[in-house]
């Protein structure tokens, strides 16, 4: 069962850098909601409430309910601006969603089967070359995450974008650009130095001490 996220906001007419600074001094943050053929609306958010939402991975790839002055709108999180050195949010962008327009979203990858894979059982190490990917789909088809099963990987094996099992109606944006964009997602490899250690051991066993003196 998917989680439900509700973001409570208020519309505002006081905009600009000075207004944004005044908001932040009261533990509020500026935001905007736009898209779906409607006008953009400037918003005010509670900083701590939003900060708490952003601690959940699912919040980034979910259809959210954004309450604007008590009226709910369906939207996705499109951009988060953070302070460069402090744990502070600076600005939030929401994109309204419609039933007919496709979304371009960044969704996380969840890797499963690592502990039973033959490569890992043989002492191999797993390298996660990607942790999330860009997808395109309608709002109704948006997945919370994509699962990548690596239980069949042996030493030296890898999985590419095209190996990910996709839900109906969802496509990986990179693959629409051609085969050259079918990049590796995860691989299993032998630990560094394992081969060198064996070679060193063999060389040590064949050393001979010069004699005759």
N, CA, C and O of each residue as an XYZ file, in Angstrom:
852
protein
N       0.842     -1.197      0.000
C       0.000      0.000      0.000
C       0.877      1.248      0.000
O       1.773      1.387      0.833
N       0.612      2.157     -0.944
C       1.403      3.371     -1.034
C       1.059      4.324      0.112
O      -0.065      4.366      0.612
N       2.099      5.096      0.505
C       1.874      6.120      1.507
C       1.130      7.294      0.884
O       1.130      7.470     -0.335
N       0.498      8.091      1.736
C      -0.159      9.307      1.282
C       0.536     10.491      1.944
O       0.719     10.516      3.161
N       0.919     11.464      1.135
C       1.583     12.647      1.658
C       0.716     13.865      1.395
O       0.281     14.100      0.268
N       0.472     14.632      2.438
C      -0.303     15.859      2.339
C       0.586     17.023      2.753
O       1.182     17.017      3.830
N       0.665     18.013      1.887
C       1.468     19.207      2.168
C       0.518     20.389      2.306
O      -0.213     20.717      1.371
N       0.529     21.021      3.461
C      -0.344     22.163      3.708
C       0.387     23.470      3.387
O       1.479     23.722      3.895
N      -0.222     24.284      2.550
C       0.395     25.534      2.127
C      -0.620     26.662      2.148
O      -1.827     26.445      2.253
N      -0.095     27.866      2.047
C      -0.931     29.052      1.892
C      -0.420     29.840      0.694
O       0.788     29.953      0.488
N      -1.337     30.379     -0.090
C      -0.921     31.213     -1.212
C      -0.403     32.541     -0.674
O      -0.774     32.959      0.423
N       0.454     33.204     -1.446
C       1.003     34.491     -1.013
C       1.141     35.415     -2.224
O       1.349     34.972     -3.353
N       1.022     36.678     -1.955
C       1.191     37.684     -3.004
C       2.454     38.496     -2.793
O       2.905     39.196     -3.700
N       3.031     38.406     -1.596
C       4.268     39.121     -1.288
C       5.443     38.278     -1.797
O       5.842     37.305     -1.156
N       5.989     38.661     -2.948
C       7.038     37.868     -3.572
C       8.312     38.693     -3.710
O       8.327     39.893     -3.433
N       9.393     38.018     -4.148
C      10.677     38.697     -4.286
C      11.659     38.229     -3.228
O      11.281     37.532     -2.287
N      12.932     38.614     -3.383
C      13.985     38.165     -2.469
C      13.755     38.652     -1.046
O      13.974     37.913     -0.086
N      13.311     39.900     -0.913
C      13.081     40.426      0.428
C      11.968     39.681      1.140
O      12.075     39.388      2.330
N      10.897     39.372      0.413
C       9.783     38.632      1.002
C      10.208     37.227      1.401
O       9.793     36.717      2.441
N      11.039     36.604      0.569
C      11.514     35.259      0.877
C      12.380     35.255      2.132
O      12.281     34.349      2.959
N      13.231     36.273      2.268
C      14.064     36.358      3.473
C      13.199     36.534      4.722
O      13.480     35.943      5.764
N      12.165     37.333      4.616
C      11.283     37.546      5.769
C      10.564     36.253      6.146
O      10.371     35.965      7.327
N      10.172     35.478      5.140
C       9.517     34.196      5.416
C      10.446     33.259      6.177
O      10.052     32.631      7.160
N      11.685     33.177      5.704
C      12.627     32.228      6.310
C      12.943     32.593      7.762
O      13.247     31.715      8.570
N      12.872     33.863      8.090
C      13.129     34.276      9.480
C      12.018     33.818     10.423
O      12.202     33.807     11.641
N      10.871     33.443      9.866
C       9.748     32.965     10.689
C       9.547     31.450     10.542
O       8.464     30.925     10.800
N      10.627     30.755     10.118
C      10.585     29.295      9.926
C       9.580     28.876      8.868
O       9.010     27.787      8.931
N       9.369     29.752      7.897
C       8.575     29.418      6.721
C       9.508     29.413      5.507
O      10.599     29.979      5.557
N       9.077     28.777      4.427
C       9.869     28.791      3.201
C       8.965     29.096      2.010
O       7.794     28.715      1.993
N       9.520     29.788      1.014
C       8.754     30.070     -0.195
C       8.691     28.842     -1.093
O       9.596     28.008     -1.100
N       7.614     28.750     -1.840
C       7.437     27.649     -2.771
C       6.571     28.127     -3.926
O       6.034     29.234     -3.899
N       6.440     27.276     -4.945
C       5.583     27.603     -6.078
C       4.977     26.308     -6.603
O       5.616     25.257     -6.565
N       3.757     26.385     -7.087
C       3.119     25.255     -7.765
C       2.708     25.730     -9.155
O       2.150     26.817     -9.304
N       2.983     24.918    -10.168
C       2.716     25.329    -11.549
C       2.396     24.088    -12.375
O       2.459     22.962    -11.882
N       2.050     24.317    -13.653
C       1.808     23.213    -14.574
C       0.344     22.902    -14.782
O      -0.533     23.538    -14.197
N       0.087     21.899    -15.636
C      -1.259     21.430    -15.979
C      -2.105     22.528    -16.605
O      -3.326     22.538    -16.450
N      -1.460     23.459    -17.316
C      -2.192     24.503    -18.010
C      -2.771     25.590    -17.129
O      -3.591     26.391    -17.579
N      -2.344     25.622    -15.866
C      -2.842     26.643    -14.939
C      -1.736     27.622    -14.571
O      -0.552     27.347    -14.765
N      -2.136     28.753    -14.044
C      -1.164     29.756    -13.625
C      -0.341     29.255    -12.443
O      -0.818     28.478    -11.617
N       0.902     29.715    -12.382
C       1.741     29.420    -11.224
C       1.228     30.194    -10.010
O       0.775     31.333    -10.130
N       1.306     29.562     -8.848
C       0.863     30.195     -7.606
C       2.017     30.149     -6.609
O       2.583     29.085     -6.355
N       2.364     31.308     -6.045
C       3.398     31.375     -5.015
C       2.817     30.908     -3.684
O       1.686     31.246     -3.335
N       3.607     30.127     -2.949
C       3.116     29.482     -1.729
C       4.033     29.760     -0.546
O       5.184     30.169     -0.698
N       3.477     29.524      0.633
C       4.236     29.542      1.880
C       4.119     28.174      2.536
O       3.019     27.639      2.670
N       5.256     27.605      2.947
C       5.286     26.293      3.589
C       5.890     26.407      4.990
O       6.697     27.297      5.258
N       5.493     25.507      5.865
C       6.142     25.373      7.164
C       7.448     24.611      6.977
O       7.445     23.496      6.457
N       8.564     25.204      7.397
C       9.871     24.607      7.161
C       9.999     23.226      7.785
O      10.396     22.280      7.104
N       9.673     23.090      9.059
C       9.898     21.826      9.760
C       9.016     20.705      9.204
O       9.445     19.555      9.108
N       7.781     21.054      8.841
C       6.889     20.045      8.255
C       7.465     19.524      6.936
O       7.460     18.321      6.674
N       7.957     20.447      6.116
C       8.523     20.044      4.828
C       9.812     19.265      5.025
O      10.054     18.280      4.328
N      10.629     19.689      5.952
C      11.886     18.993      6.232
C      11.608     17.548      6.632
O      12.325     16.633      6.226
N      10.562     17.353      7.430
C      10.174     16.004      7.857
C       9.716     15.167      6.661
O      10.082     13.997      6.549
N       8.918     15.759      5.767
C       8.481     15.039      4.573
C       9.682     14.557      3.753
O       9.687     13.432      3.253
N      10.684     15.404      3.622
C      11.829     15.095      2.759
C      12.744     14.017      3.337
O      13.671     13.562      2.665
N      12.489     13.610      4.570
C      13.247     12.501      5.154
C      12.768     11.156      4.622
O      13.440     10.141      4.809
N      11.604     11.140      3.958
C      11.033      9.911      3.415
C      11.418      9.776      1.937
O      11.125     10.660      1.133
N      12.057      8.695      1.594
C      12.448      8.464      0.206
C      11.252      8.532     -0.734
O      11.353      9.078     -1.832
N      10.117      7.978     -0.304
C       8.933      7.902     -1.161
C       8.376      9.275     -1.524
O       7.682      9.415     -2.530
N       8.675     10.286     -0.715
C       8.125     11.615     -0.965
C       8.587     12.170     -2.310
O       7.875     12.948     -2.945
N       9.785     11.765     -2.741
C      10.371     12.302     -3.973
C       9.750     11.697     -5.230
O       9.888     12.267     -6.312
N       9.078     10.568     -5.113
C       8.518      9.894     -6.294
C       7.060      9.514     -6.052
O       6.628      8.411     -6.385
N       6.321     10.434     -5.474
C       4.932     10.193     -5.111
C       4.027     11.266     -5.691
O       4.455     12.399     -5.911
N       2.789     10.907     -5.933
C       1.783     11.922     -6.223
C       1.349     12.501     -4.879
O       0.796     11.789     -4.040
N       1.597     13.776     -4.679
C       1.321     14.438     -3.416
C      -0.016     15.174     -3.476
O      -0.493     15.534     -4.551
N      -0.604     15.388     -2.313
C      -1.749     16.282     -2.206
C      -1.251     17.593     -1.606
O      -0.888     17.655     -0.431
N      -1.241     18.634     -2.428
C      -0.796     19.948     -1.967
C      -2.041     20.788     -1.691
O      -2.755     21.186     -2.611
N      -2.284     21.046     -0.424
C      -3.430     21.866     -0.031
C      -3.061     23.337     -0.128
O      -2.217     23.822      0.626
N      -3.687     24.040     -1.047
C      -3.461     25.481     -1.219
C      -4.678     26.209     -0.667
O      -5.755     26.188     -1.262
N      -4.490     26.855      0.482
C      -5.609     27.528      1.161
C      -6.775     26.569      1.383
O      -7.939     26.947      1.258
N      -6.443     25.325      1.715
C      -7.465     24.334      2.021
C      -7.980     23.541      0.841
O      -8.734     22.586      1.024
N      -7.586     23.916     -0.380
C      -8.043     23.197     -1.574
C      -6.933     22.280     -2.069
O      -5.826     22.738     -2.352
N      -7.227     20.986     -2.174
C      -6.213     20.004     -2.554
C      -5.935     19.978     -4.044
O      -6.858     20.005     -4.859
N      -4.648     19.926     -4.398
C      -4.215     19.762     -5.781
C      -3.215     18.613     -5.840
O      -2.387     18.458     -4.943
N      -3.293     17.807     -6.900
C      -2.354     16.718     -7.082
C      -1.095     17.251     -7.761
O      -1.163     17.954     -8.769
N       0.056     16.899     -7.185
C       1.316     17.426     -7.709
C       2.455     16.486     -7.342
O       2.292     15.579     -6.526
N       3.608     16.717     -7.954
C       4.829     16.000     -7.598
C       5.892     17.025     -7.215
O       5.845     18.181     -7.634
N       6.833     16.581     -6.426
C       7.954     17.431     -6.054
C       8.883     17.558     -7.257
O       9.329     16.549     -7.803
N       9.176     18.774     -7.672
C       9.991     18.964     -8.866
C      11.382     19.487     -8.556
O      12.334     19.158     -9.263
N      11.519     20.292     -7.514
C      12.844     20.825     -7.198
C      12.898     21.238     -5.732
O      11.928     21.742     -5.166
N      14.072     21.007     -5.134
C      14.318     21.409     -3.748
C      15.622     22.196     -3.710
O      16.667     21.693     -4.122
N      15.564     23.408     -3.225
C      16.774     24.202     -3.045
C      17.114     24.227     -1.564
O      16.287     24.585     -0.725
N      18.358     23.838     -1.259
C      18.812     23.774      0.130
C      19.919     24.790      0.369
O      20.610     25.207     -0.560
N      20.077     25.182      1.627
C      21.182     26.065      1.994
C      22.493     25.321      1.769
O      22.585     24.136      2.090
N      23.511     25.991      1.223
C      24.762     25.285      0.900
C      25.528     24.740      2.101
O      26.325     23.815      1.946
N      25.309     25.287      3.287
C      26.104     24.827      4.437
C      25.284     24.531      5.691
O      25.817     23.991      6.661
N      23.996     24.875      5.687
C      23.151     24.646      6.853
C      22.017     23.683      6.507
O      21.614     23.595      5.347
N      21.499     22.959      7.501
C      20.365     22.056      7.249
C      19.063     22.824      7.109
O      18.130     22.650      7.893
N      19.020     23.678      6.094
C      17.870     24.545      5.879
C      17.371     24.421      4.446
O      18.162     24.324      3.507
N      16.058     24.427      4.288
C      15.442     24.459      2.969
C      15.269     25.908      2.546
O      14.954     26.772      3.364
N      15.479     26.166      1.251
C      15.397     27.534      0.751
C      14.188     27.774     -0.151
O      13.581     28.844     -0.104
N      13.835     26.784     -0.971
C      12.718     26.967     -1.909
C      12.274     25.599     -2.415
O      13.090     24.691     -2.569
N      10.976     25.459     -2.673
C      10.399     24.208     -3.150
C       9.569     24.476     -4.401
O       8.826     25.455     -4.461
N       9.698     23.604     -5.397
C       8.860     23.661     -6.599
C       7.973     22.418     -6.655
O       8.450     21.296     -6.490
N       6.683     22.632     -6.887
C       5.750     21.538     -7.121
C       5.217     21.637     -8.546
O       4.974     22.733     -9.051
N       5.038     20.500     -9.181
C       4.465     20.443    -10.529
C       3.106     19.759    -10.463
O       3.006     18.605    -10.045
N       2.063     20.468    -10.875
C       0.738     19.839    -10.934
C       0.752     18.685    -11.917
O       1.490     18.711    -12.902
N      -0.062     17.670    -11.656
C      -0.145     16.531    -12.557
C      -1.556     16.459    -13.143
O      -2.540     16.850    -12.515
N      -1.610     15.944    -14.362
C      -2.904     15.731    -15.013
C      -3.014     14.261    -15.377
O      -2.050     13.505    -15.258
N      -4.187     13.868    -15.818
C      -4.394     12.465    -16.185
C      -3.872     12.158    -17.583
O      -3.768     10.992    -17.963
N      -3.542     13.199    -18.354
C      -3.176     12.983    -19.759
C      -1.716     13.295    -20.077
O      -1.185     12.791    -21.067
N      -1.060     14.112    -19.261
C       0.326     14.494    -19.540
C       1.291     13.533    -18.858
O       1.102     13.162    -17.700
N       2.334     13.135    -19.596
C       3.348     12.261    -19.020
C       4.287     13.042    -18.110
O       4.621     14.198    -18.369
N       4.699     12.377    -17.039
C       5.646     12.949    -16.092
C       7.049     12.457    -16.408
O       7.229     11.321    -16.847
N       8.034     13.303    -16.188
C       9.432     12.890    -16.179
C       9.888     12.950    -14.729
O       9.969     14.028    -14.141
N      10.190     11.777    -14.148
C      10.498     11.711    -12.729
C      11.777     10.921    -12.472
O      12.190     10.089    -13.280
N      12.393     11.205    -11.325
C      13.586     10.504    -10.859
C      13.121      9.537     -9.776
O      12.598      9.978     -8.752
N      13.294      8.236     -9.972
C      12.832      7.265     -8.973
C      13.998      6.405     -8.497
O      14.911      6.119     -9.271
N      13.974      5.990     -7.226
C      15.076      5.192     -6.674
C      15.034      3.746     -7.143
O      13.989      3.232     -7.542
N      16.194      3.102     -7.085
C      16.319      1.676     -7.371
C      16.500      0.929     -6.051
O      17.292      1.334     -5.200
N      15.761     -0.159     -5.892
C      15.916     -1.036     -4.732
C      16.494     -2.366     -5.218
O      15.889     -3.046     -6.046
N      17.658     -2.728     -4.703
C      18.340     -3.946     -5.130
C      17.976     -5.095     -4.187
O      18.049     -4.959     -2.966
N      17.582     -6.232     -4.777
C      17.194     -7.400     -3.984
C      17.963     -8.628     -4.476
O      18.429     -8.665     -5.615
N      18.087     -9.622     -3.610
C      18.710    -10.889     -3.990
C      20.212    -10.924     -3.857
O      20.846    -11.893     -4.276
N      20.797     -9.890     -3.284
C      22.255     -9.825     -3.197
C      22.834    -10.981     -2.393
O      23.855    -11.554     -2.773
N      22.181    -11.326     -1.276
C      22.757    -12.326     -0.364
C      22.716    -13.747     -0.922
O      23.419    -14.625     -0.422
N      21.893    -13.985     -1.959
C      21.796    -15.352     -2.495
C      22.481    -15.485     -3.854
O      22.511    -16.580     -4.415
N      23.022    -14.413     -4.387
C      23.661    -14.457     -5.701
C      24.931    -15.287     -5.681
O      25.692    -15.215     -4.716
N      25.182    -16.082     -6.732
C      26.391    -16.904     -6.774
C      27.675    -16.091     -6.727
O      28.667    -16.543     -6.155
N      27.676    -14.914     -7.312
C      28.876    -14.089     -7.292
C      29.235    -13.625     -5.898
O      30.406    -13.630     -5.519
N      28.233    -13.222     -5.130
C      28.474    -12.788     -3.761
C      28.875    -13.968     -2.891
O      29.750    -13.845     -2.034
N      28.242    -15.103     -3.107
C      28.598    -16.304     -2.331
C      30.031    -16.731     -2.592
O      30.670    -17.342     -1.736
N      30.539    -16.405     -3.786
C      31.919    -16.742     -4.130
C      32.913    -15.690     -3.640
O      34.102    -15.764     -3.947
N      32.428    -14.723     -2.886
C      33.302    -13.697     -2.336
C      33.320    -12.403     -3.117
O      34.109    -11.506     -2.819
N      32.459    -12.296     -4.114
C      32.427    -11.088     -4.929
C      31.806     -9.902     -4.216
O      31.075    -10.052     -3.237
N      32.114     -8.723     -4.728
C      31.583     -7.477     -4.185
C      30.598     -6.871     -5.178
O      30.801     -6.941     -6.391
N      29.538     -6.279     -4.656
C      28.515     -5.653     -5.499
C      28.810     -4.160     -5.636
O      29.021     -3.466     -4.642
N      28.821     -3.678     -6.873
C      28.981     -2.245     -7.131
C      27.671     -1.695     -7.675
O      27.223     -2.091     -8.751
N      27.058     -0.780     -6.928
C      25.837     -0.120     -7.392
C      26.244      1.099     -8.211
O      26.609      2.133     -7.653
N      26.181      0.977     -9.522
C      26.629      2.034    -10.417
C      25.585      3.134    -10.563
O      25.910      4.255    -10.954
N      24.330      2.814    -10.249
C      23.244      3.794    -10.207
C      22.388      3.493     -8.991
O      22.244      2.335     -8.598
N      21.831      4.510     -8.408
C      20.897      4.323     -7.286
C      19.510      4.851     -7.624
O      18.563      4.629     -6.869
N      19.380      5.552     -8.757
C      18.086      6.048     -9.210
C      18.170      6.303    -10.704
O      19.263      6.429    -11.258
N      17.011      6.379    -11.361
C      16.981      6.617    -12.801
C      15.815      7.541    -13.152
O      14.880      7.712    -12.370
N      15.894      8.129    -14.343
C      14.828      8.989    -14.848
C      13.840      8.163    -15.666
O      14.235      7.387    -16.537
N      12.570      8.335    -15.380
C      11.534      7.592    -16.087
C      10.478      8.550    -16.629
O      10.428      9.725    -16.265
N       9.641      8.016    -17.505
C       8.516      8.765    -18.047
C       7.271      7.897    -17.938
O       7.304      6.712    -18.271
N       6.170      8.486    -17.469
C       4.915      7.737    -17.340
C       3.787      8.704    -17.016
O       4.019      9.870    -16.699
N       2.563      8.199    -17.102
C       1.411      8.954    -16.630
C       1.372      8.917    -15.101
O       1.950      8.028    -14.476
N       0.691      9.883    -14.516
C       0.632      9.968    -13.057
C       0.107      8.678    -12.425
O       0.588      8.262    -11.371
N      -0.872      8.049    -13.060
C      -1.473      6.841    -12.481
C      -0.506      5.667    -12.457
O      -0.706      4.718    -11.698
N       0.545      5.716    -13.281
C       1.489      4.602    -13.380
C       2.789      4.857    -12.625
O       3.688      4.017    -12.665
N       2.914      5.993    -11.936
C       4.174      6.362    -11.293
C       4.542      5.364    -10.195
O       3.794      5.212     -9.230
N       5.690      4.678    -10.329
C       6.111      3.739     -9.279
C       6.847      4.470     -8.164
O       7.509      5.480     -8.400
N       6.726      3.952     -6.957
C       7.436      4.529     -5.817
C       8.931      4.259     -5.942
O       9.759      5.088     -5.563
N       9.264      3.080     -6.483
C      10.657      2.698     -6.728
C      10.659      1.587     -7.766
O       9.606      1.041     -8.098
N      11.832      1.254     -8.277
C      11.989      0.137     -9.207
C      12.884     -0.913     -8.559
O      13.920     -0.589     -7.978
N      12.476     -2.161     -8.663
C      13.213     -3.258     -8.046
C      14.184     -3.884     -9.054
O      13.820     -4.161    -10.197
N      15.411     -4.097     -8.612
C      16.434     -4.717     -9.452
C      16.884     -6.005     -8.768
O      17.480     -5.967     -7.692
N      16.595     -7.141     -9.397
C      16.925     -8.449     -8.827
C      18.310     -8.870     -9.289
O      18.532     -9.081    -10.481
N      19.249     -8.995     -8.344
C      20.622     -9.372     -8.700
C      20.975    -10.773     -8.188
O      22.147    -11.122     -8.053
N      19.938    -11.563     -7.907
C      20.182    -12.901     -7.352
C      20.853    -13.839     -8.353
O      21.405    -14.865     -7.955
N      20.814    -13.507     -9.648
C      21.413    -14.396    -10.644
C      22.805    -13.992    -11.098
O      23.375    -14.641    -11.975
N      23.362    -12.938    -10.522
C      24.660    -12.446    -10.996
C      25.818    -13.269    -10.440
O      25.901    -13.524     -9.238
N      26.716    -13.679    -11.347
C      27.943    -14.369    -10.966
C      29.089    -13.371    -11.012
O      28.893    -12.218    -11.396
N      30.279    -13.802    -10.626
C      31.445    -12.925    -10.686
C      31.649    -12.427    -12.111
O      31.640    -13.216    -13.056
N      31.831    -11.137    -12.264
C      32.043    -10.541    -13.578
C      30.771    -10.170    -14.307
O      30.835     -9.564    -15.377
N      29.605    -10.517    -13.755
C      28.331    -10.198    -14.406
C      27.866     -8.784    -14.046
O      28.280     -8.208    -13.040
N      26.997     -8.247    -14.899
C      26.392     -6.940    -14.626
C      24.993     -6.900    -15.215
O      24.659     -7.679    -16.107
N      24.184     -5.988    -14.708
C      22.858     -5.727    -15.252
C      22.833     -4.308    -15.812
O      23.426     -3.388    -15.249
N      22.134     -4.155    -16.934
C      22.025     -2.858    -17.576
C      20.599     -2.307    -17.416
O      19.709     -2.988    -16.908
N      20.412     -1.081    -17.855
C      19.093     -0.456    -17.769
C      18.017     -1.313    -18.425
O      16.908     -1.431    -17.905
N      18.346     -1.908    -19.568
C      17.354     -2.700    -20.294
C      16.986     -3.990    -19.563
O      16.003     -4.638    -19.921
N      17.757     -4.372    -18.544
C      17.455     -5.584    -17.780
C      16.457     -5.335    -16.652
O      15.958     -6.290    -16.056
N      16.159     -4.081    -16.351
C      15.217     -3.776    -15.274
C      13.795     -4.064    -15.740
O      13.374     -3.599    -16.799
N      13.070     -4.821    -14.956
C      11.674     -5.117    -15.280
C      10.821     -3.894    -14.951
O      10.743     -3.461    -13.801
N      10.191     -3.354    -15.978
C       9.440     -2.122    -15.814
C       7.944     -2.385    -15.679
O       7.409     -3.274    -16.342
N       7.267     -1.622    -14.828
C       5.801     -1.728    -14.751
C       5.174     -1.261    -16.063
O       5.791     -0.521    -16.829
N       3.967     -1.694    -16.307
C       3.248     -1.276    -17.516
C       3.114      0.234    -17.555
O       2.788      0.866    -16.550
N       3.366      0.807    -18.720
C       3.188      2.239    -18.900
C       4.360      3.091    -18.476
O       4.287      4.318    -18.539
N       5.456      2.455    -18.039
C       6.621      3.200    -17.553
C       7.815      2.896    -18.456
O       8.075      1.734    -18.769
N       8.544      3.935    -18.877
C       9.730      3.732    -19.694
C      10.914      4.505    -19.127
O      10.757      5.556    -18.504
N      12.098      3.957    -19.359
C      13.329      4.605    -18.924
C      13.740      5.609    -19.992
O      13.909      5.243    -21.155
N      13.901      6.858    -19.609
C      14.162      7.915    -20.580
C      15.461      7.670    -21.343
O      15.514      7.904    -22.550
N      16.503      7.207    -20.665
C      17.795      6.999    -21.328
C      17.676      6.030    -22.502
O      18.337      6.215    -23.524
N      16.843      4.999    -22.367
C      16.734      3.989    -23.413
C      16.022      4.508    -24.652
O      16.116      3.901    -25.719
N      15.315      5.615    -24.527
C      14.666      6.201    -25.705
C      15.674      6.907    -26.601
O      15.337      7.310    -27.714
N      16.900      7.059    -26.129
C      17.941      7.738    -26.905
C      18.854      6.775    -27.664
O      19.809      7.203    -28.312
N      18.560      5.466    -27.582
C      19.343      4.504    -28.345
C      20.131      3.535    -27.483
O      20.250      3.713    -26.271
N      20.673      2.493    -28.134
C      21.381      1.422    -27.430
C      22.630      1.922    -26.703
O      23.033      1.342    -25.695
N      23.237      2.984    -27.204
C      24.443      3.512    -26.563
C      24.172      4.012    -25.149
O      25.103      4.200    -24.367
N      22.908      4.227    -24.821
C      22.542      4.748    -23.504
C      22.093      3.640    -22.546
O      21.615      3.916    -21.445
N      22.253      2.382    -22.977
C      21.900      1.248    -22.117
C      23.051      0.978    -21.158
O      23.820      0.037    -21.350
N      23.164      1.801    -20.134
C      24.313      1.795    -19.235
C      24.179      0.722    -18.152
O      23.068      0.315    -17.811
N      25.319      0.264    -17.611
C      25.263     -0.709    -16.515
C      24.719     -0.070    -15.243
O      24.982      1.095    -14.947
N      23.958     -0.861    -14.504
C      23.321     -0.395    -13.277
C      24.003     -0.973    -12.046
O      24.178     -0.286    -11.040
N      24.387     -2.246    -12.134
C      24.999     -2.932    -10.999
C      25.895     -4.052    -11.532
O      25.604     -4.644    -12.571
N      26.976     -4.334    -10.820
C      27.885     -5.407    -11.241
C      28.422     -6.121    -10.009
O      28.388     -5.596     -8.896
N      28.927     -7.352    -10.242
C      29.568     -8.131     -9.186
C      30.991     -8.433     -9.645
O      31.202     -8.965    -10.735
N      31.953     -8.092     -8.815
C      33.354     -8.274     -9.200
C      34.161     -8.850     -8.043
O      33.762     -8.755     -6.882
N      35.297     -9.446     -8.376
C      36.183     -9.992     -7.354
C      36.827     -8.845     -6.580
O      37.076     -7.782     -7.149
N      37.100     -9.044     -5.292
C      37.758     -7.991     -4.512
C      39.091     -7.614     -5.132
O      39.805     -8.470     -5.656
N      39.426     -6.334     -5.074
C      40.708     -5.887     -5.606
C      41.850     -6.539     -4.856
O      41.843     -6.643     -3.630
N      42.838     -6.978     -5.632
C      44.014     -7.570     -5.016
C      43.921     -9.056     -4.801
O      44.915     -9.690     -4.447
N      42.726     -9.643     -5.008
C      42.599    -11.085     -4.760
C      43.448    -11.886     -5.725
O      44.085    -12.863     -5.333
N      43.461    -11.476     -6.993
C      44.284    -12.180     -7.978
C      45.751    -11.961     -7.728
O      46.556    -12.883     -7.861
N      46.113    -10.720     -7.359
C      47.506    -10.406     -7.110
C      48.032    -11.189     -5.921
O      49.189    -11.609     -5.910
N      47.169    -11.389     -4.902
C      47.599    -12.132     -3.723
C      47.943    -13.562     -4.078
O      48.923    -14.114     -3.579
N      47.122    -14.175     -4.957
C      47.396    -15.546     -5.361
C      48.700    -15.638     -6.134
O      49.478    -16.573     -5.941
N      48.945    -14.650     -7.026
C      50.163    -14.670     -7.818
C      51.386    -14.515     -6.930
O      52.413    -15.160     -7.144
N      51.260    -13.644     -5.923
C      52.376    -13.449     -5.015
C      52.681    -14.721     -4.250
O      53.837    -15.057     -3.992
N      51.580    -15.442     -3.884
C      51.779    -16.688     -3.158
C      52.492    -17.725     -4.014
O      53.370    -18.443     -3.534
N      52.097    -17.802     -5.321
C      52.735    -18.748     -6.214
C      54.203    -18.416     -6.410
O      55.051    -19.308     -6.435
N      54.508    -17.098     -6.554
C      55.894    -16.688     -6.745
C      56.722    -17.011     -5.517
O      57.881    -17.411     -5.626
N      56.118    -16.834     -4.341
C      56.838    -17.129     -3.102
C      57.173    -18.604     -3.006
O      58.211    -18.968     -2.453
N      56.314    -19.456     -3.533
C      56.539    -20.884     -3.451
C      57.599    -21.380     -4.413
O      58.120    -22.480     -4.227
N      57.938    -20.608     -5.439
C      58.915    -21.061     -6.425
C      60.253    -20.371     -6.281
O      61.166    -20.626     -7.067
N      60.395    -19.468     -5.254
C      61.682    -18.802     -5.059
C      62.759    -19.820     -4.715
O      62.511    -20.748     -3.944
N      63.944    -19.659     -5.276
C      65.072    -20.528     -4.960
C      66.222    -19.677     -4.453
O      66.489    -18.597     -4.978
N      66.898    -20.172     -3.431
C      68.033    -19.444     -2.872
C      69.295    -19.827     -3.619
O      69.638    -21.009     -3.660
N      70.014    -18.852     -4.224
C      71.237    -19.171     -4.961
C      72.246    -19.855     -4.069
O      72.433    -19.451     -2.921
N      72.893    -20.878     -4.574
C      73.893    -21.569     -3.759
C      75.240    -21.624     -4.462
O      75.437    -20.967     -5.484
N      76.178    -22.412     -3.914
C      77.483    -22.606     -4.532
C      78.526    -21.683     -3.975
O      79.680    -21.725     -4.402
N      78.145    -20.835     -3.016
C      79.187    -19.986     -2.453
C      79.424    -20.348     -1.017
O      80.271    -19.743     -0.359
